[in-house]
Amino acid sequence: MTTDRIWSYAPDSGLVEGQDLTGFSVDASDGTIGLVDRQAAPEGLAHLVVDTGVWIFGRSVLVPVGVVTRVDLDGRRITVACTRSEVKAAPRFRTDSETRDRAYLSEVGAYYLGLTATA
């Protein structure tokens, strides 16, 4: 997977172009992560900001859409190709300004790209 692919949905993910995913549940391979709080694609770097609720102390996480394996529009669920602990170990998301910070997004992309390379 190239670096660009980590920021793009897989063609077979089930995403409908322009679909608002806010409020969709996000599931890892071993359980639910949280709900999509918002989605963005600054400079083509598409990602989801997921509110984890109490799972990791109310923290949100940033997930590049390249790890999305399935979008179930009817069930309002998104499945990602990683575990809960892998998401928890990702570079920490602190503020909304990081969704436009190229250095932070590069760090996140490299982390998730490393996960998909070993999958």
KOLZADREN-827239 format. One line per 8 residues: number of its first residue (from 1); for each residue x, y, z of N, C-alpha, C. Coordinates in nm, 3 decimals, always signed. Example, Ala and Ser with C-alpha at 12.3 -4.5 7.8 and 13.67 -1.06 7.14 Angstrom:
<atoms>
1	+1.319 -0.569 +0.780 +1.230 -0.450 +0.780 +1.320 -0.330 +0.780  +1.285 -0.225 +0.708 +1.367 -0.106 +0.714 +1.290 +0.003 +0.787
</atoms>
This chain:
<atoms>
1	+0.084 -0.117 +0.000 +0.000 +0.000 +0.000 +0.089 +0.124 +0.000  +0.061 +0.216 -0.090 +0.139 +0.338 -0.095 +0.088 +0.437 +0.008  +0.167 +0.538 +0.037 +0.127 +0.639 +0.134 -0.005 +0.704 +0.096  -0.025 +0.731 -0.034 -0.150 +0.793 -0.078 -0.270 +0.707 -0.046  -0.257 +0.574 -0.055 -0.368 +0.483 -0.032 -0.417 +0.486 +0.113  -0.333 +0.520 +0.207 -0.375 +0.523 +0.346 -0.477 +0.637 +0.368  -0.479 +0.734 +0.277 -0.569 +0.848 +0.287 -0.687 +0.839 +0.191  -0.708 +0.723 +0.129 -0.818 +0.704 +0.034 -0.895 +0.577 +0.068
9	-1.026 +0.582 +0.050 -1.107 +0.462 +0.072 -1.075 +0.359 -0.034  -1.074 +0.232 +0.003 -1.059 +0.123 -0.094 -1.183 +0.124 -0.184  -1.163 +0.096 -0.312 -1.277 +0.098 -0.405 -1.390 +0.003 -0.365  -1.358 -0.104 -0.296 -1.460 -0.202 -0.258 -1.510 -0.185 -0.114  -1.487 -0.068 -0.054 -1.525 -0.045 +0.086 -1.676 -0.032 +0.107  -1.748 +0.004 +0.002 -1.892 +0.025 +0.016 -1.929 +0.170 +0.038  -1.831 +0.259 +0.039 -1.859 +0.401 +0.057 -1.929 +0.455 -0.066  -2.032 +0.534 -0.043 -2.099 +0.607 -0.150 -2.041 +0.748 -0.148
17	-1.987 +0.791 -0.262 -1.924 +0.924 -0.271 -2.017 +1.031 -0.215  -1.965 +1.114 -0.127 -2.041 +1.222 -0.068 -2.122 +1.183 +0.055  -2.116 +1.057 +0.093 -2.191 +1.007 +0.209 -2.138 +1.069 +0.338  -2.227 +1.122 +0.419 -2.189 +1.174 +0.550 -2.185 +1.058 +0.649  -2.069 +1.032 +0.707 -2.051 +0.920 +0.798 -2.060 +0.959 +0.945  -2.091 +1.085 +0.972 -2.104 +1.132 +1.110 -2.207 +1.047 +1.184  -2.168 +0.999 +1.302 -2.256 +0.918 +1.385 -2.247 +0.769 +1.360  -2.174 +0.728 +1.255 -2.157 +0.585 +1.228 -2.070 +0.523 +1.337
25	-2.101 +0.401 +1.374 -2.020 +0.326 +1.469 -1.896 +0.275 +1.397  -1.781 +0.275 +1.466 -1.656 +0.227 +1.408 -1.610 +0.103 +1.485  -1.594 -0.008 +1.411 -1.555 -0.135 +1.470 -1.416 -0.177 +1.425  -1.332 -0.213 +1.522 -1.203 -0.275 +1.494 -1.227 -0.426 +1.485  -1.121 -0.501 +1.460 -1.135 -0.646 +1.448 -1.174 -0.712 +1.580  -1.154 -0.641 +1.692 -1.182 -0.700 +1.823 -1.279 -0.618 +1.908  -1.359 -0.535 +1.845 -1.459 -0.460 +1.920 -1.479 -0.319 +1.869  -1.575 -0.251 +1.927 -1.611 -0.116 +1.886 -1.509 -0.014 +1.938
33	-1.477 +0.083 +1.852 -1.386 +0.191 +1.888 -1.465 +0.312 +1.937  -1.570 +0.347 +1.864 -1.650 +0.464 +1.900 -1.737 +0.505 +1.784  -1.771 +0.634 +1.781 -1.857 +0.690 +1.677 -1.783 +0.797 +1.600  -1.810 +0.805 +1.469 -1.750 +0.909 +1.386 -1.805 +1.044 +1.431  -1.717 +1.131 +1.475 -1.753 +1.265 +1.517 -1.754 +1.358 +1.396  -1.655 +1.339 +1.309 -1.648 +1.419 +1.185 -1.552 +1.352 +1.088  -1.562 +1.395 +0.964 -1.473 +1.345 +0.860 -1.417 +1.465 +0.785  -1.296 +1.450 +0.734 -1.232 +1.560 +0.664 -1.133 +1.505 +0.563
41	-1.094 +1.590 +0.469 -0.995 +1.551 +0.368 -0.911 +1.671 +0.326  -0.841 +1.734 +0.423 -0.757 +1.848 +0.384 -0.644 +1.802 +0.292  -0.630 +1.870 +0.181 -0.525 +1.839 +0.084 -0.529 +1.692 +0.041  -0.649 +1.633 +0.035 -0.663 +1.495 -0.010 -0.628 +1.390 +0.094  -0.607 +1.430 +0.220 -0.571 +1.337 +0.327 -0.698 +1.302 +0.406  -0.781 +1.216 +0.348 -0.911 +1.184 +0.407 -0.895 +1.102 +0.535  -0.970 +1.142 +0.636 -0.963 +1.073 +0.765 -1.093 +1.092 +0.841  -1.110 +1.011 +0.944 -1.223 +1.019 +1.034 -1.172 +1.057 +1.172
49	-1.243 +1.142 +1.241 -1.215 +1.169 +1.381 -1.323 +1.092 +1.457  -1.278 +0.997 +1.540 -1.367 +0.905 +1.610 -1.367 +0.937 +1.759  -1.487 +0.962 +1.811 -1.504 +0.986 +1.955 -1.510 +0.849 +2.022  -1.413 +0.820 +2.108 -1.404 +0.688 +2.172 -1.488 +0.678 +2.299  -1.553 +0.785 +2.339 -1.633 +0.781 +2.462 -1.545 +0.750 +2.582  -1.591 +0.662 +2.668 -1.516 +0.631 +2.790 -1.407 +0.526 +2.767  -1.406 +0.465 +2.647 -1.309 +0.359 +2.619 -1.166 +0.403 +2.648  -1.125 +0.517 +2.595 -0.991 +0.569 +2.631 -1.005 +0.710 +2.688
57	-1.083 +0.717 +2.796 -1.099 +0.838 +2.875 -1.149 +0.957 +2.795  -1.248 +0.933 +2.710 -1.311 +1.042 +2.638 -1.227 +1.101 +2.527  -1.121 +1.035 +2.494 -1.030 +1.084 +2.391 -1.085 +1.055 +2.251  -1.055 +1.141 +2.157 -1.085 +1.115 +2.017 -0.959 +1.062 +1.950  -0.978 +0.987 +1.841 -0.866 +0.936 +1.763 -0.886 +0.974 +1.617  -0.777 +0.991 +1.547 -0.782 +1.021 +1.404 -0.745 +0.893 +1.329  -0.832 +0.852 +1.237 -0.814 +0.727 +1.164 -0.814 +0.758 +1.014  -0.704 +0.731 +0.943 -0.703 +0.749 +0.798 -0.802 +0.653 +0.733
65	-0.871 +0.698 +0.630 -0.975 +0.615 +0.568 -0.919 +0.494 +0.493  -0.790 +0.489 +0.471 -0.730 +0.374 +0.404 -0.738 +0.246 +0.484  -0.765 +0.255 +0.614 -0.780 +0.134 +0.696 -0.925 +0.089 +0.703  -1.016 +0.164 +0.641 -1.157 +0.125 +0.638 -1.172 +0.009 +0.539  -1.225 -0.102 +0.588 -1.246 -0.218 +0.501 -1.390 -0.231 +0.456  -1.482 -0.173 +0.534 -1.623 -0.185 +0.497 -1.703 -0.069 +0.555  -1.791 -0.015 +0.471 -1.888 +0.085 +0.515 -2.026 +0.023 +0.494  -2.097 -0.001 +0.604 -2.232 -0.056 +0.599 -2.329 +0.061 +0.616
73	-2.382 +0.109 +0.503 -2.468 +0.227 +0.507 -2.599 +0.198 +0.580  -2.657 +0.081 +0.560 -2.783 +0.047 +0.625 -2.766 +0.031 +0.776  -2.660 -0.035 +0.818 -2.633 -0.057 +0.960 -2.561 +0.057 +1.027  -2.520 +0.159 +0.948 -2.445 +0.276 +0.997 -2.322 +0.233 +1.077  -2.244 +0.139 +1.015 -2.123 +0.085 +1.078 -2.007 +0.092 +0.980  -1.890 +0.117 +1.036 -1.766 +0.118 +0.959 -1.673 +0.017 +1.024  -1.609 -0.065 +0.943 -1.512 -0.163 +0.995 -1.373 -0.121 +0.951  -1.277 -0.128 +1.043 -1.139 -0.092 +1.011 -1.048 -0.214 +1.027
81	-0.937 -0.214 +0.955 -0.844 -0.328 +0.952 -0.736 -0.315 +1.057  -0.776 -0.301 +1.182 -0.680 -0.297 +1.292 -0.754 -0.331 +1.420  -0.679 -0.348 +1.526 -0.738 -0.382 +1.655 -0.759 -0.255 +1.738  -0.834 -0.270 +1.844 -0.855 -0.157 +1.935 -0.722 -0.109 +1.994  -0.635 -0.201 +2.032 -0.507 -0.161 +2.091 -0.418 -0.089 +1.989  -0.427 -0.128 +1.863 -0.350 -0.058 +1.759 -0.400 +0.084 +1.740  -0.531 +0.102 +1.745 -0.588 +0.237 +1.735 -0.546 +0.319 +1.857  -0.552 +0.258 +1.974 -0.515 +0.328 +2.097 -0.368 +0.369 +2.096
89	-0.282 +0.289 +2.032 -0.138 +0.317 +2.028 -0.098 +0.416 +1.919  -0.193 +0.458 +1.837 -0.163 +0.553 +1.728 -0.118 +0.686 +1.786  -0.049 +0.767 +1.705 -0.010 +0.900 +1.754 -0.132 +0.974 +1.811  -0.114 +1.030 +1.927 -0.224 +1.091 +2.001 -0.282 +1.212 +1.928  -0.414 +1.214 +1.920 -0.488 +1.327 +1.862 -0.529 +1.418 +1.976  -0.487 +1.545 +1.969 -0.514 +1.636 +2.079 -0.610 +1.749 +2.042  -0.586 +1.814 +1.928 -0.667 +1.931 +1.892 -0.710 +1.925 +1.746  -0.818 +1.996 +1.717 -0.869 +1.999 +1.580 -0.767 +2.055 +1.481
97	-0.678 +2.141 +1.527 -0.579 +2.198 +1.435 -0.488 +2.090 +1.377  -0.476 +1.976 +1.446 -0.392 +1.868 +1.395 -0.450 +1.806 +1.268  -0.580 +1.823 +1.244 -0.638 +1.768 +1.121 -0.589 +1.842 +0.997  -0.520 +1.954 +1.020 -0.460 +2.030 +0.909 -0.308 +2.039 +0.920  -0.251 +1.972 +1.018 -0.108 +1.975 +1.043 -0.040 +1.863 +0.962  +0.033 +1.902 +0.859 +0.095 +1.806 +0.767 +0.190 +1.710 +0.840  +0.267 +1.761 +0.936 +0.363 +1.676 +1.009 +0.288 +1.571 +1.092  +0.183 +1.614 +1.161 +0.105 +1.519 +1.241 +0.038 +1.415 +1.151
105	-0.023 +1.459 +1.042 -0.089 +1.365 +0.951 +0.011 +1.268 +0.889  +0.131 +1.314 +0.861 +0.236 +1.224 +0.809 +0.272 +1.118 +0.911  +0.281 +1.158 +1.038 +0.312 +1.063 +1.145 +0.201 +0.959 +1.159  +0.077 +1.004 +1.156 -0.037 +0.913 +1.165 -0.040 +0.819 +1.045  -0.021 +0.876 +0.926 -0.021 +0.794 +0.804 +0.086 +0.687 +0.806  +0.205 +0.724 +0.850 +0.315 +0.627 +0.857 +0.283 +0.516 +0.958  +0.222 +0.551 +1.069 +0.186 +0.451 +1.171 +0.087 +0.350 +1.112  -0.022 +0.397 +1.056 -0.123 +0.307 +1.001 -0.073 +0.232 +0.877
113	+0.011 +0.296 +0.800 +0.070 +0.229 +0.683 +0.154 +0.110 +0.730  +0.226 +0.127 +0.840 +0.305 +0.018 +0.897 +0.217 -0.099 +0.941  +0.099 -0.068 +0.992 +0.006 -0.174 +1.033 -0.045 -0.252 +0.912  -0.080 -0.180 +0.806 -0.136 -0.247 +0.689 -0.029 -0.325 +0.613  +0.096 -0.283 +0.625 +0.205 -0.354 +0.555 +0.229 -0.492 +0.617  +0.197 -0.505 +0.746 +0.220 -0.633 +0.813 +0.094 -0.720 +0.818  -0.019 -0.664 +0.774 -0.145 -0.738 +0.778 -0.153 -0.844 +0.670
</atoms>
